[in-house]
Amino acid sequence: MSLRIIDVRARLPASRHRKYSSRRLAAISRLVVHHSGTDGGTPESFAAYHTYTLGWPGIGYHYVIARDGTVYKTNALSAVSYHARGANLNGVGVCLVGDFNRGRPAEAQLQSLRELLRVLGLHLPGAQVTLHREVPGSRTSCPGRNFTRELLLG
């Protein structure tokens, strides 16, 4: 599978006054998998919620994967975005659209996720994959009860 990533960073809602801090790529040690917790949504709708409702500098995720498997780049890897308290400084947030407490990810999403994690792993040697609920101190089921580590294996 050849992964195609669509860079939508320039068109996402973001704060005019607040910016995420930056980090060196060498600081990244984990890739954190999330679900949106919604039946649908787009990078634009998530960015609007994070920015205008939560007051964040912009979207919290670095990548969003749609149900059809399309991968969107939503933040620079160097951005210390808000996606998982306790893992923001060293983590890259990858969000799959869907509520996986109620359903399962689409196979196209899983294929894209596996390929994205492989590609990111090549650029970030040693980065470990973490489910959001596995981040110490997290009080969430994210990425949902129906999302297990086995899904990452294929």
Secondary structure, DSSP 8 states (H G I E B T S, - for coil): ----EEE-GGGS---SS---EE--GGG--EEEEEE-SSS---HHHHHHIIIIIS--SS-S-SEEE-TT--EEE-S-TTEE-SSSTTTTTTEEEEEESS-TTTS---HHHHHHHHHHHHHHHHHSTT-EEEEGGGSTT----TT-TT--THHHH-
